[in-house]
């Protein structure tokens, strides 16, 4: 897969309702080629809290969450841009295709 250009990143939840240190949020991304994906961005602390709350010693999901140290639009965008440059094939692992042009 060639380099993919990111147009926009949208949090589904209001940014004001997101705890940047311990939360997760659904994200919609739009690419220049017309594709749109949804993915889950989360902090590691949030994953640990989910495990604790569920009384579980493990965590897995399909698709997996995109982990960021700080959950805000700038950090999520930077993580997505890095993935699209460094490992663009992972987009189909972390994201769910929503539409194409």
N, CA, C and O atoms as a GROMACS GRO file, in nm:
protein
  404
    1UNK      N    1   0.085  -0.118   0.000
    1UNK     CA    2   0.000   0.000   0.000
    1UNK      C    3   0.090   0.124   0.000
    1UNK      O    4   0.186   0.131   0.077
    2UNK      N    5   0.060   0.219  -0.084
    2UNK     CA    6   0.136   0.343  -0.090
    2UNK      C    7   0.096   0.435   0.024
    2UNK      O    8  -0.001   0.410   0.096
    3UNK      N    9   0.172   0.543   0.037
    3UNK     CA   10   0.141   0.644   0.139
    3UNK      C   11  -0.003   0.692   0.122
    3UNK      O   12  -0.049   0.719   0.010
    4UNK      N   13  -0.074   0.702   0.233
    4UNK     CA   14  -0.213   0.743   0.233
    4UNK      C   15  -0.221   0.878   0.302
    4UNK      O   16  -0.165   0.897   0.409
    5UNK      N   17  -0.292   0.973   0.240
    5UNK     CA   18  -0.300   1.107   0.296
    5UNK      C   19  -0.427   1.126   0.378
    5UNK      O   20  -0.538   1.100   0.332
    6UNK      N   21  -0.408   1.172   0.500
    6UNK     CA   22  -0.516   1.196   0.593
    6UNK      C   23  -0.576   1.334   0.570
    6UNK      O   24  -0.504   1.434   0.564
    7UNK      N   25  -0.709   1.341   0.558
    7UNK     CA   26  -0.778   1.469   0.544
    7UNK      C   27  -0.826   1.521   0.680
    7UNK      O   28  -0.800   1.635   0.716
    8UNK      N   29  -0.898   1.435   0.755
    8UNK     CA   30  -0.952   1.483   0.881
    8UNK      C   31  -0.965   1.371   0.983
    8UNK      O   32  -0.973   1.252   0.949
    9UNK      N   33  -0.967   1.413   1.109
    9UNK     CA   34  -0.987   1.325   1.223
    9UNK      C   35  -1.100   1.386   1.304
    9UNK      O   36  -1.093   1.504   1.341
   10UNK      N   37  -1.202   1.307   1.333
   10UNK     CA   38  -1.316   1.358   1.409
   10UNK      C   39  -1.342   1.267   1.529
   10UNK      O   40  -1.360   1.146   1.513
   11UNK      N   41  -1.345   1.325   1.649
   11UNK     CA   42  -1.389   1.251   1.767
   11UNK      C   43  -1.540   1.239   1.759
   11UNK      O   44  -1.609   1.337   1.728
   12UNK      N   45  -1.594   1.120   1.786
   12UNK     CA   46  -1.738   1.102   1.787
   12UNK      C   47  -1.798   1.169   1.910
   12UNK      O   48  -1.905   1.230   1.902
   13UNK      N   49  -1.729   1.158   2.024
   13UNK     CA   50  -1.772   1.224   2.148
   13UNK      C   51  -1.720   1.367   2.150
   13UNK      O   52  -1.623   1.400   2.082
   14UNK      N   53  -1.785   1.450   2.228
   14UNK     CA   54  -1.736   1.586   2.248
   14UNK      C   55  -1.601   1.581   2.319
   14UNK      O   56  -1.586   1.507   2.416
   15UNK      N   57  -1.505   1.657   2.273
   15UNK     CA   58  -1.371   1.660   2.332
   15UNK      C   59  -1.380   1.696   2.480
   15UNK      O   60  -1.301   1.645   2.561
   16UNK      N   61  -1.474   1.783   2.517
   16UNK     CA   62  -1.488   1.825   2.657
   16UNK      C   63  -1.528   1.709   2.748
   16UNK      O   64  -1.507   1.716   2.870
   17UNK      N   65  -1.586   1.604   2.693
   17UNK     CA   66  -1.630   1.489   2.772
   17UNK      C   67  -1.526   1.378   2.781
   17UNK      O   68  -1.551   1.274   2.842
   18UNK      N   69  -1.409   1.399   2.722
   18UNK     CA   70  -1.305   1.297   2.719
   18UNK      C   71  -1.201   1.326   2.827
   18UNK      O   72  -1.151   1.438   2.838
   19UNK      N   73  -1.168   1.224   2.908
   19UNK     CA   74  -1.060   1.234   3.005
   19UNK      C   75  -0.931   1.201   2.931
   19UNK      O   76  -0.912   1.085   2.894
   20UNK      N   77  -0.843   1.297   2.908
   20UNK     CA   78  -0.726   1.274   2.823
   20UNK      C   79  -0.626   1.173   2.880
   20UNK      O   80  -0.541   1.123   2.807
   21UNK      N   81  -0.635   1.143   3.010
   21UNK     CA   82  -0.542   1.049   3.072
   21UNK      C   83  -0.599   0.908   3.086
   21UNK      O   84  -0.523   0.812   3.096
   22UNK      N   85  -0.732   0.895   3.087
   22UNK     CA   86  -0.792   0.765   3.115
   22UNK      C   87  -0.928   0.756   3.046
   22UNK      O   88  -1.033   0.771   3.109
   23UNK      N   89  -0.925   0.730   2.916
   23UNK     CA   90  -1.051   0.723   2.843
   23UNK      C   91  -1.029   0.654   2.710
   23UNK      O   92  -0.916   0.618   2.675
   24UNK      N   93  -1.137   0.636   2.638
   24UNK     CA   94  -1.131   0.588   2.501
   24UNK      C   95  -1.238   0.661   2.423
   24UNK      O   96  -1.337   0.708   2.480
   25UNK      N   97  -1.219   0.671   2.294
   25UNK     CA   98  -1.314   0.746   2.211
   25UNK      C   99  -1.315   0.687   2.070
   25UNK      O  100  -1.211   0.648   2.015
   26UNK      N  101  -1.434   0.682   2.013
   26UNK     CA  102  -1.445   0.644   1.872
   26UNK      C  103  -1.402   0.762   1.787
   26UNK      O  104  -1.433   0.878   1.817
   27UNK      N  105  -1.330   0.732   1.682
   27UNK     CA  106  -1.274   0.834   1.593
   27UNK      C  107  -1.311   0.799   1.449
   27UNK      O  108  -1.304   0.682   1.409
   28UNK      N  109  -1.349   0.899   1.373
   28UNK     CA  110  -1.371   0.883   1.230
   28UNK      C  111  -1.257   0.953   1.158
   28UNK      O  112  -1.221   1.066   1.191
   29UNK      N  113  -1.200   0.885   1.061
   29UNK     CA  114  -1.094   0.947   0.981
   29UNK      C  115  -1.136   0.944   0.834
   29UNK      O  116  -1.198   0.849   0.786
   30UNK      N  117  -1.100   1.050   0.766
   30UNK     CA  118  -1.129   1.063   0.623
   30UNK      C  119  -0.997   1.078   0.549
   30UNK      O  120  -0.912   1.158   0.587
   31UNK      N  121  -0.983   0.999   0.444
   31UNK     CA  122  -0.860   1.000   0.365
   31UNK      C  123  -0.883   1.071   0.233
   31UNK      O  124  -0.995   1.078   0.183
   32UNK      N  125  -0.776   1.123   0.177
   32UNK     CA  126  -0.785   1.197   0.051
   32UNK      C  127  -0.842   1.111  -0.062
   32UNK      O  128  -0.906   1.164  -0.152
   33UNK      N  129  -0.819   0.981  -0.059
   33UNK     CA  130  -0.868   0.895  -0.166
   33UNK      C  131  -1.017   0.862  -0.154
   33UNK      O  132  -1.070   0.783  -0.233
   34UNK      N  133  -1.086   0.922  -0.056
   34UNK     CA  134  -1.230   0.905  -0.041
   34UNK      C  135  -1.272   0.803   0.062
   34UNK      O  136  -1.390   0.796   0.097
   35UNK      N  137  -1.180   0.723   0.112
   35UNK     CA  138  -1.217   0.624   0.212
   35UNK      C  139  -1.237   0.692   0.348
   35UNK      O  140  -1.173   0.792   0.380
   36UNK      N  141  -1.326   0.634   0.427
   36UNK     CA  142  -1.349   0.678   0.564
   36UNK      C  143  -1.344   0.555   0.653
   36UNK      O  144  -1.401   0.451   0.620
   37UNK      N  145  -1.276   0.568   0.766
   37UNK     CA  146  -1.263   0.458   0.861
   37UNK      C  147  -1.307   0.505   0.999
   37UNK      O  148  -1.301   0.624   1.032
   38UNK      N  149  -1.351   0.410   1.079
   38UNK     CA  150  -1.376   0.433   1.221
   38UNK      C  151  -1.276   0.349   1.298
   38UNK      O  152  -1.242   0.238   1.259
   39UNK      N  153  -1.228   0.404   1.408
   39UNK     CA  154  -1.138   0.329   1.495
   39UNK      C  155  -1.156   0.376   1.639
   39UNK      O  156  -1.217   0.480   1.664
   40UNK      N  157  -1.104   0.299   1.731
   40UNK     CA  158  -1.109   0.332   1.872
   40UNK      C  159  -0.971   0.375   1.916
   40UNK      O  160  -0.874   0.302   1.897
   41UNK      N  161  -0.961   0.493   1.976
   41UNK     CA  162  -0.836   0.540   2.036
   41UNK      C  163  -0.853   0.533   2.186
   41UNK      O  164  -0.959   0.567   2.239
   42UNK      N  165  -0.750   0.490   2.256
   42UNK     CA  166  -0.757   0.475   2.401
   42UNK      C  167  -0.621   0.499   2.463
   42UNK      O  168  -0.518   0.492   2.396
   43UNK      N  169  -0.623   0.528   2.593
   43UNK     CA  170  -0.498   0.538   2.668
   43UNK      C  171  -0.469   0.403   2.733
   43UNK      O  172  -0.563   0.328   2.763
   44UNK      N  173  -0.342   0.370   2.755
   44UNK     CA  174  -0.311   0.245   2.825
   44UNK      C  175  -0.377   0.239   2.963
   44UNK      O  176  -0.424   0.133   3.006
   45UNK      N  177  -0.382   0.352   3.032
   45UNK     CA  178  -0.445   0.357   3.164
   45UNK      C  179  -0.592   0.315   3.154
   45UNK      O  180  -0.643   0.247   3.243
   46UNK      N  181  -0.660   0.354   3.048
   46UNK     CA  182  -0.799   0.317   3.028
   46UNK      C  183  -0.814   0.167   3.008
   46UNK      O  184  -0.909   0.107   3.059
   47UNK      N  185  -0.723   0.107   2.934
   47UNK     CA  186  -0.729  -0.037   2.911
   47UNK      C  187  -0.711  -0.109   3.044
   47UNK      O  188  -0.784  -0.205   3.073
   48UNK      N  189  -0.615  -0.065   3.127
   48UNK     CA  190  -0.594  -0.126   3.258
   48UNK      C  191  -0.719  -0.110   3.346
   48UNK      O  192  -0.757  -0.202   3.418
   49UNK      N  193  -0.782   0.007   3.340
   49UNK     CA  194  -0.903   0.029   3.420
   49UNK      C  195  -1.016  -0.062   3.372
   49UNK      O  196  -1.089  -0.119   3.454
   50UNK      N  197  -1.031  -0.077   3.241
   50UNK     CA  198  -1.134  -0.168   3.188
   50UNK      C  199  -1.109  -0.310   3.236
   50UNK      O  200  -1.204  -0.380   3.273
   51UNK      N  201  -0.983  -0.355   3.236
   51UNK     CA  202  -0.950  -0.488   3.284
   51UNK      C  203  -0.986  -0.502   3.432
   51UNK      O  204  -1.045  -0.601   3.474
   52UNK      N  205  -0.950  -0.402   3.510
   52UNK     CA  206  -0.980  -0.405   3.654
   52UNK      C  207  -1.130  -0.406   3.678
   52UNK      O  208  -1.180  -0.486   3.758
   53UNK      N  209  -1.202  -0.319   3.607
   53UNK     CA  210  -1.348  -0.311   3.624
   53UNK      C  211  -1.417  -0.442   3.585
   53UNK      O  212  -1.518  -0.478   3.644
   54UNK      N  213  -1.361  -0.512   3.486
   54UNK     CA  214  -1.419  -0.638   3.441
   54UNK      C  215  -1.364  -0.758   3.519
   54UNK      O  216  -1.408  -0.871   3.498
   55UNK      N  217  -1.268  -0.733   3.609
   55UNK     CA  218  -1.208  -0.842   3.684
   55UNK      C  219  -1.129  -0.937   3.595
   55UNK      O  220  -1.124  -1.057   3.620
   56UNK      N  221  -1.068  -0.883   3.491
   56UNK     CA  222  -0.998  -0.965   3.393
   56UNK      C  223  -0.847  -0.947   3.402
   56UNK      O  224  -0.797  -0.840   3.437
   57UNK      N  225  -0.776  -1.051   3.369
   57UNK     CA  226  -0.630  -1.049   3.364
   57UNK      C  227  -0.580  -1.026   3.222
   57UNK      O  228  -0.459  -1.027   3.199
   58UNK      N  229  -0.671  -1.005   3.127
   58UNK     CA  230  -0.630  -0.987   2.988
   58UNK      C  231  -0.727  -0.891   2.919
   58UNK      O  232  -0.835  -0.860   2.970
   59UNK      N  233  -0.684  -0.846   2.802
   59UNK     CA  234  -0.767  -0.756   2.722
   59UNK      C  235  -0.739  -0.783   2.576
   59UNK      O  236  -0.623  -0.792   2.535
   60UNK      N  237  -0.844  -0.796   2.499
   60UNK     CA  238  -0.830  -0.800   2.354
   60UNK      C  239  -0.961  -0.751   2.295
   60UNK      O  240  -1.068  -0.763   2.355
   61UNK      N  241  -0.951  -0.696   2.177
   61UNK     CA  242  -1.070  -0.651   2.106
   61UNK      C  243  -1.042  -0.661   1.956
   61UNK      O  244  -0.928  -0.667   1.912
   62UNK      N  245  -1.149  -0.662   1.882
   62UNK     CA  246  -1.137  -0.670   1.737
   62UNK      C  247  -1.228  -0.565   1.677
   62UNK      O  248  -1.350  -0.579   1.684
   63UNK      N  249  -1.174  -0.462   1.619
   63UNK     CA  250  -1.032  -0.434   1.600
   63UNK      C  251  -0.969  -0.383   1.730
   63UNK      O  252  -1.039  -0.341   1.821
   64UNK      N  253  -0.836  -0.387   1.738
   64UNK     CA  254  -0.768  -0.338   1.858
   64UNK      C  255  -0.774  -0.186   1.866
   64UNK      O  256  -0.788  -0.119   1.763
   65UNK      N  257  -0.763  -0.131   1.987
   65UNK     CA  258  -0.759   0.014   2.000
   65UNK      C  259  -0.623   0.070   1.958
   65UNK      O  260  -0.520   0.003   1.971
   66UNK      N  261  -0.624   0.191   1.909
   66UNK     CA  262  -0.501   0.264   1.882
   66UNK      C  263  -0.462   0.330   2.014
   66UNK      O  264  -0.534   0.416   2.064
   67UNK      N  265  -0.348   0.292   2.071
   67UNK     CA  266  -0.307   0.343   2.201
   67UNK      C  267  -0.229   0.473   2.188
   67UNK      O  268  -0.138   0.485   2.106
   68UNK      N  269  -0.265   0.570   2.270
   68UNK     CA  270  -0.197   0.698   2.279
   68UNK      C  271  -0.175   0.732   2.426
   68UNK      O  272  -0.257   0.695   2.510
   69UNK      N  273  -0.068   0.802   2.457
   69UNK     CA  274  -0.042   0.842   2.596
   69UNK      C  275  -0.137   0.949   2.645
   69UNK      O  276  -0.166   0.955   2.764
   70UNK      N  277  -0.185   1.033   2.555
   70UNK     CA  278  -0.272   1.145   2.591
   70UNK      C  279  -0.383   1.150   2.487
   70UNK      O  280  -0.356   1.161   2.367
   71UNK      N  281  -0.506   1.144   2.533
   71UNK     CA  282  -0.620   1.133   2.442
   71UNK      C  283  -0.676   1.270   2.409
   71UNK      O  284  -0.768   1.320   2.476
   72UNK      N  285  -0.620   1.330   2.306
   72UNK     CA  286  -0.674   1.454   2.251
   72UNK      C  287  -0.657   1.449   2.100
   72UNK      O  288  -0.590   1.361   2.048
   73UNK      N  289  -0.718   1.544   2.032
   73UNK     CA  290  -0.717   1.540   1.886
   73UNK      C  291  -0.575   1.545   1.828
   73UNK      O  292  -0.547   1.477   1.730
   74UNK      N  293  -0.487   1.625   1.888
   74UNK     CA  294  -0.351   1.637   1.836
   74UNK      C  295  -0.274   1.506   1.846
   74UNK      O  296  -0.209   1.465   1.750
   75UNK      N  297  -0.282   1.438   1.961
   75UNK     CA  298  -0.209   1.313   1.979
   75UNK      C  299  -0.268   1.200   1.895
   75UNK      O  300  -0.195   1.118   1.839
   76UNK      N  301  -0.400   1.195   1.885
   76UNK     CA  302  -0.464   1.092   1.803
   76UNK      C  303  -0.429   1.114   1.657
   76UNK      O  304  -0.396   1.020   1.586
   77UNK      N  305  -0.436   1.238   1.612
   77UNK     CA  306  -0.401   1.268   1.472
   77UNK      C  307  -0.255   1.231   1.444
   77UNK      O  308  -0.226   1.171   1.341
   78UNK      N  309  -0.164   1.265   1.536
   78UNK     CA  310  -0.022   1.233   1.517
   78UNK      C  311  -0.002   1.082   1.509
   78UNK      O  312   0.078   1.034   1.427
   79UNK      N  313  -0.073   1.006   1.592
   79UNK     CA  314  -0.060   0.860   1.589
   79UNK      C  315  -0.112   0.803   1.457
   79UNK      O  316  -0.050   0.714   1.398
   80UNK      N  317  -0.225   0.855   1.410
   80UNK     CA  318  -0.281   0.807   1.284
   80UNK      C  319  -0.189   0.844   1.168
   80UNK      O  320  -0.165   0.762   1.079
   81UNK      N  321  -0.138   0.966   1.167
   81UNK     CA  322  -0.047   1.008   1.060
   81UNK      C  323   0.078   0.921   1.060
   81UNK      O  324   0.126   0.880   0.954
   82UNK      N  325   0.133   0.892   1.180
   82UNK     CA  326   0.252   0.806   1.188
   82UNK      C  327   0.222   0.667   1.132
   82UNK      O  328   0.303   0.611   1.058
   83UNK      N  329   0.106   0.612   1.167
   83UNK     CA  330   0.069   0.480   1.116
   83UNK      C  331   0.058   0.484   0.964
   83UNK      O  332   0.107   0.392   0.897
   84UNK      N  333  -0.004   0.587   0.908
   84UNK     CA  334  -0.023   0.596   0.763
   84UNK      C  335   0.109   0.610   0.689
   84UNK      O  336   0.120   0.568   0.574
   85UNK      N  337   0.209   0.669   0.753
   85UNK     CA  338   0.341   0.685   0.690
   85UNK      C  339   0.427   0.560   0.711
   85UNK      O  340   0.488   0.509   0.617
   86UNK      N  341   0.431   0.512   0.836
   86UNK     CA  342   0.523   0.404   0.871
   86UNK      C  343   0.468   0.265   0.842
   86UNK      O  344   0.544   0.177   0.799
   87UNK      N  345   0.340   0.244   0.863
   87UNK     CA  346   0.280   0.112   0.846
   87UNK      C  347   0.137   0.125   0.794
   87UNK      O  348   0.043   0.088   0.865
   88UNK      N  349   0.118   0.176   0.673
   88UNK     CA  350  -0.017   0.201   0.623
   88UNK      C  351  -0.105   0.076   0.614
   88UNK      O  352  -0.228   0.087   0.619
   89UNK      N  353  -0.045  -0.040   0.602
   89UNK     CA  354  -0.125  -0.163   0.596
   89UNK      C  355  -0.200  -0.189   0.726
   89UNK      O  356  -0.299  -0.263   0.726
   90UNK      N  357  -0.156  -0.129   0.837
   90UNK     CA  358  -0.223  -0.149   0.965
   90UNK      C  359  -0.358  -0.079   0.973
   90UNK      O  360  -0.436  -0.106   1.065
   91UNK      N  361  -0.386   0.008   0.880
   91UNK     CA  362  -0.516   0.078   0.882
   91UNK      C  363  -0.631  -0.022   0.881
   91UNK      O  364  -0.732   0.001   0.947
   92UNK      N  365  -0.617  -0.130   0.808
   92UNK     CA  366  -0.725  -0.229   0.803
   92UNK      C  367  -0.730  -0.315   0.929
   92UNK      O  368  -0.829  -0.384   0.953
   93UNK      N  369  -0.624  -0.312   1.011
   93UNK     CA  370  -0.623  -0.382   1.140
   93UNK      C  371  -0.690  -0.297   1.247
   93UNK      O  372  -0.771  -0.348   1.324
   94UNK      N  373  -0.658  -0.168   1.252
   94UNK     CA  374  -0.709  -0.080   1.356
   94UNK      C  375  -0.841  -0.014   1.319
   94UNK      O  376  -0.919   0.022   1.407
   95UNK      N  377  -0.867   0.001   1.192
   95UNK     CA  378  -0.986   0.073   1.149
   95UNK      C  379  -1.087  -0.016   1.081
   95UNK      O  380  -1.055  -0.124   1.031
   96UNK      N  381  -1.210   0.031   1.080
   96UNK     CA  382  -1.319  -0.038   1.010
   96UNK      C  383  -1.363   0.054   0.897
   96UNK      O  384  -1.403   0.168   0.921
   97UNK      N  385  -1.354   0.004   0.776
   97UNK     CA  386  -1.392   0.083   0.658
   97UNK      C  387  -1.540   0.117   0.665
   97UNK      O  388  -1.624   0.029   0.682
   98UNK      N  389  -1.571   0.246   0.653
   98UNK     CA  390  -1.709   0.293   0.658
   98UNK      C  391  -1.763   0.330   0.521
   98UNK      O  392  -1.880   0.306   0.492
   99UNK      N  393  -1.677   0.388   0.436
   99UNK     CA  394  -1.723   0.428   0.304
   99UNK      C  395  -1.606   0.449   0.209
   99UNK      O  396  -1.492   0.468   0.252
  100UNK      N  397  -1.637   0.446   0.082
  100UNK     CA  398  -1.540   0.477  -0.023
  100UNK      C  399  -1.609   0.568  -0.122
  100UNK      O  400  -1.731   0.566  -0.134
  101UNK      N  401  -1.532   0.645  -0.194
  101UNK     CA  402  -1.588   0.729  -0.301
  101UNK      C  403  -1.598   0.651  -0.428
  101UNK      O  404  -1.643   0.704  -0.530
   0.00000   0.00000   0.00000
